[in-house]
Amino acid sequence: MGTYENIEIPVKVNGSIISELSERIPSNIVALNELIKNAYDAGASKVEIIIDTVNNSLNIIDDGEGMNRDDISTLLHLARSTKKYGTVNEKYNRYVQGSKGLGFLSVFKFGREVCWKTKKDIGYEFSVKFDDILSEDDITQYKAQIKVDNTVQKGTNILIKLDDYSKASLINFLSLERNYAKIINSFTDNNFLIILKVDDNEFRSDTFTGIKDHYTDRQLFYIEYHSDKKIVEFYHNRHLIKSYPYDFPGVDYSCDIFLSTYKFKAKQKTNIYHLFYNDFDELTPLIYINNNLFNNYEIFDPSVMKTIKTGDMLNQMIGYINIYSNSALLQFNSDRTKFAQNSFTDNIIAFLKEINIFIQKTGSSMKQFLVDYNFLLKSEINYTDVNLHDTDSLKQFIDNNFIFKDDVEIKVLPDKIEYSIFGKSTFIMLINMPSTIQPAKIILKENEVAIIIPSNQIDLLDYVSYAQDSNGDDIRDKLSIKIDDTQVGHYILPSITSQCIRSITYSFNDEQTGLIEQKLLLKFVPPISNIVGTFKDEHRLLYVQMNQNYCVNFNNTISNLINQINDLEPYDKYIEVIACSLRVLFEYSIKSINHSNKNLSLKAQLAYNDNVNDIRKIVDFCNLDDNAKKIDCSTRIGYKNLRNMLIVDDFCNAYKKSNLGPHAASAFLTKKDIEFIAQKVTIFVVLVNELLTNNNLV
């Protein structure tokens, strides 16, 4: 019979295991997503991914909570995590993303030398060389050298020395918009900004305005579904046109769906943001799990109807499918492109396929004639062949296959019949009208007039240049007038003393050619004064509402730029140039405070590398009661008007919008956007001018 000795042999782990574990992260892109998720879990409001091909470096910088010694110990404990995926971190109100402890391994997909700088309460710095770990006979004996560094900023900064392969792979991948767009849009959280910088190129997650208003010229439907409401809603041209109940059978998960479908003509598909392109250059909605992009293009396939009924396809589709769950059964393969198969994920896939089919079948039944609005049977008719006063008879020219036929509004105009629905119109022209009959007409001197307040009483007929019925008789004194959609029995508008807009509608129902209308907008505005005072005429973009002309003199470059912007006429033809210039006015004004010799208490509060935050602090400082009074005393804007102007979020939003000019082109900036930005930057320049030249402000 044998004997036993009490012998203990420790388990050792050779460094080669690291290479095998790293295979759980199959690509650089998956690794990059892991690092972005770590920043998200740390409560960061912003993460910057900076690729420097000259210095062969990859820098991931976030402004999250950072790490202390215990957090660093957890990071270095391979494949260990204290997080539970899918739960809500109540501190940041975010779904927890990490759970596999892959943060440490992820960095080594890009290079073999990595340096961390992090600060939660104390600043730390430590570096790890991958080859040193691989060479260890027992990696549990490897010690990372961590030192205290009080210069480290709050958050985490990871600096990776790129190897040649990773650099080439990243640059090749990010050369396509569809790829870098998915990096910066890897989260659907408006409170989390992702910035990608590749040498001199910068891409931001806050430049895309969303799918609801994306390329509306050819948008067929915008569609929403929420599992808690259980209703599929179809919108066209921002009008809700149909709602359908749709049951949600899911357990332990919820789902929100936002889709936009299109009807393109040749080459129009290129107008769609390439975020919504798959690897085959086909449009696709994107799947997000707990707000993080799930790179799967199969479980909500726009071409699902191809094998069922091609006539019911709505395959030109983009959008977001958001799934939320903390179920332990919500599992993925290693590169997060597929679900791990089980009963839970099978149910999710089945639901998404079924609602996809329902949306496409239902939408296809409504799509005919929409977008191009070609639901009329004729483009012109003989004037004598129709009774223009019988609206029901005019419906005969609408195609019976148009399912919204009964919702069409019809209006007879002097030379055509207007058919309107969902905010859009199409027309049938009236031909061969008798030569003795001329369409009744109302012609206004102007369609829009600005009037300084307080105004005198106004004779509304003074704005009518010409009014004649079909017999050629003057009908000025027979016109019906509405003020803001309210019918009035007189032509006099009393004095207006406060800033407002009045809509005036002139109408006449001619016995032979029907109803005619003309609209006039009267804009009652306070006195407007020039900034700098070198403008040529009233078509200036930059102005401020005050009772005196005003000179900006804290910086000649600012003054010259204001004049040059106002020389661009008409300014809506120079949107990109002006947007960039307006952005410079914000940024150069902030820098002028930093470079000023004036001892402002505000200067110490500014970061000078976070313009949105600096704008917020500057406006808040000027909005202090005592400071606002001093600024009003100098500018004569009016204390109440000034306080009403200083809404800090408006200034921050104006600056963010100005970034669309250089980064997203004019497709994202309208004339209205430019005017909004110009209004806010003008006031901002005045504030900075007061801060730097008004000796009463300290």
C-alpha positions, 0 to 999 in steps of 0.5 A, a space after each residue: 500500500 502506497 504512502 502519501 506526502 504532503 506536497 504543494 505545487 503552485 500553479 504557474 502561468 507562462 507569459 505565452 498565455 497572454 498571446 492566446 488570451 489576446 485572440 479573444 480580441 480579433 481586430 483592432 476595431 474591436 479593441 478600439 471599441 473596448 477602450 471607448 467602452 471603458 471611457 463610457 463606463 468611467 462616466 466620461 463626457 468626452 473621449 478623444 482618439 488621436 492617431 499620429 502617423 508621424 510619431 507612430 502613436 495612438 492616444 486615447 484620452 477621456 475626462 472620466 473618473 480616472 483610476 485609483 490604486 484599486 482600479 489599476 490593480 483590477 485592470 492588471 488582473 487579467 480577464 477579471 472585471 468588477 462590472 456587470 454588463 447591462 446594469 445601470 450605473 446610477 452615478 452616471 445613469 448609463 448602461 454598464 458596457 464592460 464585463 470581461 476584463 479585456 481593457 488591459 489586453 485591448 491596448 496591445 492589439 495596437 502596439 507592444 509598449 503602452 503608458 497609462 496616466 490616470 487620476 481619480 484622487 491621486 495622479 499615477 503613471 505606469 508603463 507596460 511592455 508586452 514583450 516583458 510579460 511574454 518572456 515571464 515564465 510565471 506572469 503572476 510574478 510580473 510587477 508593473 512599476 507605478 509612480 505618483 505624478 501630480 501633473 496628471 489631469 483628471 481622467 485617463 490617458 493611454 499612449 500606445 506606440 503603434 507597430 507598423 501593422 496596426 498603423 497601416 491597418 488603422 489608416 486603411 480602415 479609417 480612410 473610408 467614411 463608413 468606417 470612421 463614422 461607426 467609430 465616432 458613432 459607436 454610442 447613441 448617447 448625446 451626453 458622450 462625445 467621441 472625437 477621432 483625430 487622424 493627423 490633421 483630420 478631425 471627426 466628431 460624433 456631434 456633427 450628425 443631426 439625426 435621421 428624421 431630417 436627413 435628406 428629406 427630399 427623397 424620404 419616403 417614411 420616418 418610422 418609430 416603434 417603442 416596445 412600451 407603447 406597442 405602436 408602429 408610427 409612420 411619418 411623411 414630411 414630418 406628418 404622422 400619417 398612419 399608426 398601427 398597433 404591434 404587440 411586443 412579446 419580449 421578456 427581459 429586454 426592451 426595444 426602440 426602433 427609428 427608421 428612415 426609408 427612401 425612394 431614390 433616383 439615379 445616384 441620389 443614394 450618395 447623399 446618405 451619411 455613410 455611417 449607414 452603409 455596410 461593407 457592400 456599400 448597401 444602406 442598412 439600419 444599425 443595431 445598438 445594444 445598451 447604447 453600444 454599436 453591435 456590428 451586425 447587418 443580418 438580424 434587421 436586413 433591409 432586403 428581408 422581403 427579397 425572398 418573400 415578395 419583392 414588390 413589398 420591399 422598402 430596402 432603401 432604409 437607414 436607422 437605429 434599432 436600440 435593444 436594452 437588457 441586462 439578462 445574463 443570456 445576452 451574449 456575443 461572439 468574440 468580435 461582437 458581430 453575432 449573438 451567441 445562440 440561445 433561446 433568449 437571443 433567438 427570440 430577439 432575432 425572431 421579433 426583429 425579423 417579424 417587425 421588419 417584415 411588417 414595416 416593409 409590407 405596411 409601408 409598401 402599401 402606402 408608398 405609391 405616389 409619395 415623394 414624387 407626388 404624382 397621384 394626379 391623372 392629368 397635368 392640365 385640363 381645359 378651363 371649360 371642362 371643369 366646375 372650379 367651384 365644386 371641390 368634390 368634382 375636382 377629386 376625379 383627377 386623383 388616382 383611386 389607387 392613392 390611399 390618402 385620396 380623401 385627405 387631399 386638400 384642394 384649392 383653386 388658384 388663378 391659373 391652376 388647381 392646387 392639391 395638397 397633402 402632408 405639407 406638400 403640393 402638386 398642381 393641374 394647370 388650367 388651359 384655354 381660359 377665355 381671353 375676356 377673363 383674366 385671373 383676379 390678382 392681388 400684388 403686394 409692394 413687399 412680402 416682408 417688412 421690418 418696422 421699428 417699434 414703437 410704430 404708428 398705426 398702419 393702413 394695411 392697404 398701403 402695402 397693396 400695389 395692385 388688386 383687380 378682379 377677373 373683369 379688370 375692376 379695382 377691388 382694393 376696398 373689397 379685400 378681406 383681411 386676416 391678422 394672424 388668422 383672425 378675420 377683421 372688418 377694417 384695414 387699420 393696424 393699431 400701434 405696436 409697442 413690443 417686438 413681434 411678428 404679424 401675419 397679414 392675409 389679403 384675400 378675394 373670392 372671385 366669381 369666375 377664377 376663384 379664391 386668391 390670397 397674398 400674405 404679408 409679414 410685418 416684423 416689429 423690431 427694436 432699433 438696430 445698431 451696427 457693430 464697428 460701424 462700417 456697413 454699406 446697407 441694411 443687408 448686414 448679418 452681424 448686428 446688435 439690438 441697441 440704441 446706439 452704434 457700437 465699436 468693437 476695439 479689443 482686437 483689430 482682427 475681430 473688427 476686420 473680420 466682422 466687416 468682411 463677413 457683412 460684405 458677403 452678399 447675399 450671405 446665404 451663398 457663403 455658408 461654409 466661409 461664414 460658418 468657419 468665420 463665425 467659429 473663429 469669432 468665438 474662439 479668437 474672442 476667448 483667446 483674447 481674454 487669455 492674452 489680455 493684460 487686464 486682471 479679470 477674475 474670470 480668466 482663472 476659470 477658463 480652460 482655453 482648450 474647451 471652448 464650449 465650457 469657456 463660452 458657458 463661463 463667460 456668459 454666466 460671468 456677464 449674466 451676474 446681476 452687477 456685471 449685467 448692469 455695468 455692461 448695459 450702462 456701457 452698451 445701452 442694450 437695455 438691462 432687461 433685453 440683455 438678461 433675456 439675451 444671455 441664455 447660456 445654452 443658446 451660445 453653446 449650441 451656436 458654437 457647436 453648430 458653427 463646427 458644422 461648417 468646416 466639418 460637415 459641409 453646407 448640407 447641415 447648415 441652413 440660412 436660419 442656422 447661420 442667422 442664429 449663430 451670427 446673432 449669438 456670436 455678435 452678442 458674445 463679441 460685445 460681451 468680450 469687448 466689455 470684459 476687456 475694455 470696460 474698466 468697471 468690470 474686474 
